[in-house]
């Protein structure tokens, strides 16, 4: 999987879950974001603007 903001590969844990989060846009589509981008962009709106 790749982060939709910075396009870098997201690491997975031993249960094959990503080290990141999913964010829904206004249409209900899920986007995956890495931990580094979450720390850099604090709000959901800021993350969606940078996609």
C-alpha angles and dihedrals in degrees: 000000000000131000111252093217105046099015093228122139115266117224119235127217124228092275090055093251118138125248092236140051141264119240124194121219125212091276092055096251115143120231125189120227127188124233093252092057091045090056093046096045108043103188133055091236092054091051093049091049091055096052 
